[in-house]
Amino acid sequence: MDVTFPIHDFTDKLCLGVYHRYDDLLTIPIIENTCHENELEDAMARCMKDYPEAPAVLVRRHGLYVWGPTWQKAKTMYVLSLLLRELKIVVVYLFAATHPDGYI
């Protein structure tokens, strides 16, 4: 069974360099980590084949692998995705502090 991380909002899609409509769904596959990066090759190749629209793969207990048409664009997308995740963490923390029911 494949495990995926669905992204529903436009800002994440733009951050990962994929331009879709707001109501589109972008699916990022999640794979298990391995002891050595070269052992990820088969799982990553399968994800790229099974999810051709995905600009990234999440690796459990490791992080996000992104790609793009050039290394500069891939690096930019990765840095922007990190900044967006940090912002989301701050927003969730601030919301939790002001909304004890825990619903966002």
C-alpha positions as CSV (number, residue, x, y, z in Angstrom):
1,M,0.0,0.0,0.0
2,D,1.3,3.4,-1.0
3,V,1.5,6.1,1.7
4,T,1.1,9.7,0.4
5,F,0.9,13.2,1.7
6,P,-1.9,15.1,0.0
7,I,-1.5,18.9,-0.5
8,H,-4.8,20.8,-1.0
9,D,-3.8,24.4,-0.8
10,F,-2.3,26.6,-3.5
11,T,0.6,27.9,-1.5
12,D,2.2,24.5,-1.0
13,K,1.8,23.6,-4.7
14,L,3.4,26.9,-5.7
15,C,6.2,26.4,-3.2
16,L,7.0,23.0,-4.7
17,G,7.1,24.6,-8.2
18,V,3.8,23.0,-9.4
19,Y,1.2,25.3,-10.7
20,H,-2.4,23.9,-10.4
21,R,-5.7,25.3,-9.6
22,Y,-6.6,25.9,-5.9
23,D,-9.0,22.9,-5.8
24,D,-6.5,20.5,-7.4
25,L,-4.8,17.8,-5.3
26,L,-1.1,17.3,-5.4
27,T,0.1,14.0,-3.9
28,I,3.6,13.6,-2.5
29,P,4.6,9.9,-2.1
30,I,6.2,8.8,1.2
31,I,8.8,6.0,1.2
32,E,10.7,4.3,4.0
33,N,14.2,5.4,4.8
34,T,17.3,3.1,4.4
35,C,20.7,3.0,5.9
36,H,22.3,4.3,2.7
37,E,21.0,6.8,0.2
38,N,21.8,4.6,-2.8
39,E,19.4,2.0,-1.4
40,L,16.5,4.5,-2.0
41,E,16.9,4.3,-5.7
42,D,14.3,1.6,-6.5
43,A,11.6,3.2,-4.2
44,M,12.3,6.7,-5.6
45,A,12.2,5.4,-9.2
46,R,8.8,3.7,-8.5
47,C,7.4,6.9,-7.0
48,M,8.5,8.9,-10.0
49,K,6.8,6.4,-12.3
50,D,3.7,6.1,-10.2
51,Y,3.3,9.8,-9.4
52,P,4.7,11.7,-12.4
53,E,3.1,15.0,-11.3
54,A,4.9,14.9,-7.9
55,P,7.9,17.2,-7.7
56,A,9.1,15.6,-4.5
57,V,9.3,12.4,-2.4
58,L,9.1,12.4,1.4
59,V,11.5,9.9,3.1
60,R,10.5,8.8,6.6
61,R,12.8,10.0,9.3
62,H,14.9,11.9,6.8
63,G,13.2,14.6,4.8
64,L,12.1,15.8,1.5
65,Y,13.8,15.1,-1.9
66,V,12.8,17.6,-4.6
67,W,13.7,17.9,-8.2
68,G,13.3,20.4,-11.0
69,P,14.4,21.3,-14.5
70,T,17.7,22.7,-13.1
71,W,19.5,22.3,-9.8
72,Q,18.9,26.0,-9.1
73,K,15.1,25.6,-9.4
74,A,15.2,22.4,-7.3
75,K,17.2,24.1,-4.6
76,T,14.8,27.1,-4.6
77,M,11.8,24.8,-4.3
78,Y,13.4,23.0,-1.4
79,V,14.3,26.1,0.5
80,L,10.8,27.6,0.0
81,S,9.2,24.4,1.2
82,L,11.3,24.6,4.4
83,L,10.3,28.1,5.0
84,L,6.6,27.3,4.4
85,R,6.8,24.4,6.8
86,E,8.4,26.6,9.5
87,L,5.6,29.2,9.0
88,K,2.9,26.4,9.3
89,I,4.5,25.2,12.6
90,V,4.4,28.8,14.0
91,V,0.8,29.2,12.8
92,V,-0.3,25.9,14.4
93,Y,1.5,26.7,17.6
94,L,0.0,30.2,17.9
95,F,-3.5,28.8,17.0
96,A,-3.2,26.1,19.7
97,A,-2.2,28.7,22.3
98,T,-5.3,30.8,21.5
99,H,-7.8,28.0,20.7
100,P,-7.8,25.3,23.4
101,D,-10.3,23.1,21.5
102,G,-7.5,22.4,19.1
103,Y,-9.4,22.7,15.8
104,I,-7.8,24.6,13.0
